[in-house]
Amino acid sequence: MARLLTQCEKHNTFEFLFKIEYWGILWMPWFIYIADESLKFSANDISENDLKRLIKNGHIEFIEEIAPIDTIDLEIKKYRIKNQN
């Protein structure tokens, strides 16, 4: 959570995208983007289950699901960090 918060502060925003991309059969990596830039730490550091746990614990909130435009994107969800002060 601290690394995610640091990256958001660096980009002067508290919203981020969680994207699952299709790279081939059984190969679907996920990434976190802030201001159209992929984060500087491994995508595997934060999984979708981790995001669900952060929501449950009140650290982040789900904002919306975005319809993918690019064929490589399977799923795009937007989140916001809560209580960043």
For each residue, the residues with C-beta under 8 A, 3 or more apart:
1: 4 5 54 59
2: 5 6
3: 6 7 41 45
4: 1 7 8 16 32 39 46 81
5: 1 2 8 9 81 84
6: 2 3 9 10
7: 3 4 10 11 16 32 34 39 40 41
8: 4 5 11 13 14 15 16 34 81 84
9: 5 6 12 84
10: 6 7 34
11: 7 8 34 35 37
12: 9
13: 8 16 34 35
14: 8 80 81 84
15: 8 34 63 78 79 80 81
16: 4 7 8 13 32 33 34 39 78 79 80 81
17: 32 33 34 66 76 77 78 79
18: 30 31 32 48 51 75 76 77 78 79
19: 30 31 32 33 73 75 76
20: 28 29 30 48 73 74 75 76
21: 28 29 30 31 72 73 74
22: 27 28 71 72 73 74
23: 27 28 29 72
24: 27
25:
26:
27: 22 23 24
28: 20 21 22 23 74
29: 20 21 23 43
30: 18 19 20 21 43 47 48
31: 18 19 21 38 39 43
32: 4 7 16 17 18 19 38 39 43 46
33: 16 17 19 36 37 38 39
34: 7 8 10 11 13 15 16 17 37 39
35: 11 13
36: 33
37: 11 33 34
38: 31 32 33 43
39: 4 7 16 31 32 33 34 43
40: 7
41: 3 7 45
42: 45
43: 29 30 31 32 38 39 46
44: 47
45: 3 41 42
46: 4 32 43 50 51
47: 30 44 50 51
48: 18 20 30 51 52
49: 52 53
50: 46 47 53 54
51: 18 46 47 48 54 55 60 77 79
52: 48 49 55 56
53: 49 50 56 57
54: 1 50 51 57 59 60
55: 51 52 58 59 60 61 62 79
56: 52 53
57: 53 54
58: 55 82 83
59: 1 54 55 81 82 83
60: 51 54 55 79 80 81 82
61: 55 79 80 82
62: 55 77 78 79
63: 15 78 79 80
64: 77 78
65: 75 76 77 78
66: 17 76 77 78
67: 76
68: 71 73 74 75 76
69: 73
70: 73
71: 22 68
72: 21 22 23
73: 19 20 21 22 68 69 70 76
74: 20 21 22 28 68
75: 18 19 20 65 68
76: 17 18 19 20 65 66 67 68 73
77: 17 18 51 62 64 65 66
78: 15 16 17 18 62 63 64 65 66
79: 15 16 17 18 51 55 60 61 62 63
80: 14 15 16 60 61 63
81: 4 5 8 14 15 16 59 60 84
82: 58 59 60 61
83: 58 59
84: 5 8 9 14 81
85:
